Amino acid sequence: MSRSRVRAAALTAALIVIAACGSDDDGTPAINTTTSTTDATVTSPGSGGGGTTEPGTGDLAAAKVRATRVVEAHDPTALMARPGSNDLYVAERAGTVRTLHIGDDGTGSLGDQPVLDLTEQTTTESERGLLGVAFSKDGKTLFASYTNRQGDTRVDAYTMRGDEADVSTRRQLLAVDQPFSNHNGGDIVLGPDGKLWLGLGDGGSAGDPGNRAQDPTNPLGKLLRLDPDGDGSEQPDIWAIGLRNPWRFSFDRTTHDLWIGDVGQDAWEEIDHLPAGTEPGTNFGWSGYEATHVYNQDRVAKGTVLPVHEMSHQDGWCAVTGGVVYRGSRIPDLRGAYLFGDYCKPGLHALTLTGGKVSLDRDLGVDIASLVSIDEDAEGEVYLLSLDGGISRLDPA
């Protein structure tokens, strides 16, 4: 893989994080601004009008934050809230899911016994492992996205019995073969439409040698929707194509807008945004484009939707970690800002949109290394997961 030279020193045995839209119509503008940068037609998100796409935006320029370490975990990859529970749940790369209890003093403690243990079913070789977790709306079903011992993608569902997942109830929702050991994607999110959304990378190697991301019949390099009550016999709904390795995507809990952090190849990282109400069929461009730049002219597609933001490797970026729009109450100035970071570039960034375009991109001054996930609790407060084991809460400074 051509990017390995950039990451070799940082990865060692760590996960390489080169490695979701609501049906509600809330008046958010659709994708309808068109420009031409090559022989193909390229669309840019936003209507070009005034105002923000996200109501309730605070004053990002004035926001002051800090990261408070709450607990140490073993290679944490994701954190989630469970409906009906006061605890949080942490996925660890080797295959375990554990409860995280936050005490009155703000410190955390992990449960001694795993809620779910898939260590015999997965492997941590290359970019593999337990990559995503989610709960059903009622909190009674746990979904796990992981690579099996052969390195292939699996999404399973388990019925919760109290605070443990009953492994005897396992339902396989999806099985996808992976041709290489990298670019697995693997993030899963329960969408506002009640569907289970899954982001998959292009299958790996470098440059998408099989052109899988642009193949509308191949699930790799796609954003998929699954029936959370299914039995695996149904074909997934391919909702969007042209992704290289979507490492963390989310829905704004207020607007239902979709945000994706998609890891680039050699030069650019990107942030993709689609307003709620966008119809299926979006093409994000890979591997015709790397961010807004032509990567393979022969694969440039008409109707490509360009990212709202891109970050250069010359500035230290190498593997973007997508995040969430802050909708908590503890940091009012941060409300409505999208949070994101990078595995190689320590720190945390935030941006806001006006008229579908980035109006402010700010480094928040939070020093988090090996940032692998940015997640929120039931109240919309944000937690930052580092693959060095640290789980930190974003607090007002």
N, C-alpha and C positions, 0 to 999 in steps of 0.2 A: 504494500500500500504506500503510495507516494507521500502520504502525510506522516508516516511513522518516524521519519527522520526529525520531524518537528517535536514529536512527543516522547521519543524514546527515553530520554533521561527522566521525564516526569512520571511515566506510567509504571515502569518496572512490573510489579505484580498487581497494579491497580486497574480498575475498570477504565477503559477509554470511552469517554462519553461522546464519541462521534455519533456519538451515541455514547374541539375536538368537537353542524352549527345549529343552534336552537331554532325550533320552528316558530317561536314567538315573533310576531311582527310588531316591533316597538318603534317603527319609524326611523331606524338607523339607516343611513344611506346605503344603497347597493353599490356594487362595483361597476362604475360606468364611465370613468374617465379614460380616454384612449390616447396613447401616444405611439409614435413609430420610431424605434431606435435601430431596427435592422429591417431585413426584408419581411420579417414577420410582424404581425400586430401584437402589441404588448399592452396590457391593461394595468393601470395603477389604481390601488384601492382608494376609495373616497370619491365624493361628488365634487370636490374642489370648492365647496361652499364654506361659509364661515361657521364658527362654533366648534365645539368638541363632539367627538363621537361617543363620549362617555359622560353621563351626567354626574354631578356631584364631585367634580375634580377639585382638589385642593391646590395649594401653592407649592408646587414641586421645588421651585427655586429656594424656598425657605425651609424645606424639610430638613430636620436634624435627627439622625438615627444612630444607633449603635447595635452591635450584635452581642447578645448575652449567651454564653455557653450554658446549656441546661443539662446535657448528659453526653456520655461517650457511648458509641455503638460500634458494632463490627461491620465496617464497610457499608454504611447505610446508603440505600439507593432511592427510597421514597418514603414519604410520611403522609398519613391521611387521618381524617376524622371519621368516626363511625356514628351514624345516626343512632340516638338513644344511649350513647355512652359518653361519659366525661373524659375518658382516656383517649389518647392518640395511638396510632398504630404505625410501627416502623418496619419497613422491609429491609432486610440485610442481604447483600449480594449473594452470599453463599447459599441462600434458600430459606432463611427463617423470617417469620413475621412475629414481632413482639409488641406488647402493650408499652406505652409510654405514659406514665402518670406524672402530671405536673402538680407539685405541692403548692400550698398556700404561699410559700416563700419564693415561688417561681422556679425552683430547681426541679429536675426530673429524675425519674427512676424507671429503669426498664424491667419488665417482668422476667422472672427467672426461667419460666417455662414458655417455649414458643407457642404462639397461637396457631401457627402452621409451620411445619418443617418439611421442606422440599430438598434438603441437602443431598439426598440419595437420588433425586431426579434431575438435578442440574449440575453444571460445571462452571467454574470461574475462569476457564481458559479464555484468553484474548478479551473480547468484549461481552462475554456471555455471563449468565447468571439470572437471578431473580431481578427483573428490570422494572416491573410495574405492579401496583396493587390498587384495588378499588373496592368499595362496598356498594351494595344495592341501596336503593332509596330508603328502605326500612331497616337497613343494617343487619338483615338476617342472612345475607349471602356475601361471601368474600370471593373476589375475583383475583387471580394471580396470572401475570404474564411473565414467562421465563423461557430460557432455552434449555432443552432437555440434554441428556448425556451425549447425544449425537450432534448437538449444536443447533437443532431445529426449534422454531418458535412454537410454543404451546400457550393457549389461554384456557384456564380451567376455572370452574366455579365450585365452591364448597359451602355447605350449609353450616351456619354458626350454631353451636350448642353452648349456650352461656358465653364464655370468653374464649372458646376454642373452636377451630374449624374441624368439622367431622370429615376426616379423609375418606371414609367409606361412602360419602355422598358425592364424591368427585364427578363433575360433568365436564367433558372436554368440549369447549365451544369452538376452538379453532386449532388447526394444525397446518403449519406452513414450513416447507423445507427451506433451509438456508444454504446457498451454494458456497459461502465463505464464512469465516468466523467473526467478521466485523460488520458494522452497519446493521445491527439487529433492530434498532429502534426499541420498541417494547413498551412504551408508555401507554397506559390505559386510563380512561376517564369515563365516568358515568355522565352522559350529556344531559342538558336540560330537556331533551326530547325523550329521555328514558332509555335511550340506547347506550350500549357500551362501545365507546370509541377507542380505536387502537391505531397507533402510528407505527409503521414499519419502514425500515431503511431499505436501500436499493439492493441489498443482498451481499454487498461487500466488494472486496478487492479495491481497485481505484478506477475512477472514471466511468463506473457502471458499464463494465464490458459487455454485458448482455442486453443493454438498453432496457432494463426491466422497469425503471421508473416511468418511462414513456409508453410502456405496453399497457393498454387499458384493461387487459384481461389477466394481468399478473398482479397478485396482491403486494408484491415488493415495491417499495418506493411510494407507498400510498397511505392515505388516511381512510380507515375502514370503519364501518358501523356493524356491530354484532347484536343479535337478539340475546339479551342477558338471560332469558328463560329458555334458550335453545338447547339442542342436544348435539350440536356439531354437524348435523346433516345438511344444514342450510349453507348456501354460499354467502360469504360476507358481502355487504354492500360497499362497493368501491366509491367513496364519496369525493375524493380528490386524488390527483396524481402528481408526479413530478417532484417528489421529495427525495433528498439524498439520505439523510438520517435524522428524522425529527426527534430531537432529544428534549423532551418535555413540551407539551402543549396544554392549553387550558381554555376554559370558557370564563369570561367575565361574569361573575355571579349576579351583577346588576343588569348588564345589557345583553348578555349571552353572546357577545362578540367572541370570535375565535382567535387565539394567538398561538403561534408556533415558533419555536427556536429550531432552525434547521442547520445542521453542521455542514460547513463547506468543504471544499477540496484542498487546494493549495494556497488560496489567497484571500478568500472572503467568507465570513459568517453572515447569517441573515436572520431577521425577524419578520415573520409573515403575519398579516392581520386580515381577517375577513369579517365584515359586519354581520350581525345576526340577520337572518333572512336570506343570506346568499344561497343560491340554488346549488345542488350537487353538480360536479363536473369541472371544478377549478383545476387548472394546470399550473403548478408552481414553477415549472420550467426546467428542473434538473433532468438530464444532463446537457440540455442545450445551453442553459445558463447556470453560472455560479453566482448567486445573488443577482445583481443587475448586469453582469458582465457575460458576454458570450463565451462559453466554454467549448462547445462542440457545435459548429455552425450547421452540420448535417442534421442535428437533432433539435434545432430551434423550431418551436411550435407556435402556430398562430393562436392568439388569445391567451398567451402566457401572462399570469398575474405576478408582477414583480413584488419583492419585499418592500415593506415600509421603511426598513432600516437595514444597513449593512455595516460590518465592522471588518477592518483590514488586519491581516496577519502581521503587517508591518508595525502595527500598534500593539502587538503582543497577544492578540486573540488567536485561538487555534481550534476551539471546540465549544461552541455556544451552549449554555444551559438555559433553556427557556424557563419562564416563570409564570407569575400570576399578576393580575391587576389587583392592587391593594384596595380592599373594601372594608378594612377593619376600622376601629374607632379610636385606637390608642395613638395614632399618628395622623391627625387630621390633614396636615399639609401634604401627605403622601397619597391621599385618596384619589383614585382614578388613574394613578400612574402605573405603568407596566414595569415590573421588576424582572431583570435578567442578569446573567453573568457569563462566566466562561470557566472551563476546567483548568486552563493554563494561565489565565490572567487573573490574579487575585482581585477581589473586589465585588461590588454589587452596583449595577447601573439601574436607572429608571428613566422612562421616557413617557411623554404625553403626546397625544394627537390633537391637531386642530384641522378640521376640514379633511380628515383622512391622511394628513401628512404630519410628520414628526415636528412638533413645535419646540420641544426641549428634550435633550438627552443629557443626563447628569450622572456623574460618578458620585455615589452617596458616601464615599469615604469609609466603607466597611471592608475590613481586610479578612476575607474568607478565601482560603486556598483550596484547590481541588474541589470546587463547587460542583456538585453533582445533581442537586435538586433544590427547587424553591417551592415550598408547599404552604398550605394554609389550614388553619383549624376551623372549627365550626363557626367561629365569630369573624373569620376573615383575617385573623392575625397570622403573620408570616413566620415560617421556620426555614432555616438555611441548613442544608445537609452537605457536609464535606466528606469526601472519601477517605480522609485521614481519620475518620471516626467521630468527628464532632458534630453535634446537632445544636444549633444556636437559634435563639428567638430574636426577631427584629424588634427592638424597643425604641421608644423616643429617647433622644439624647438630652 
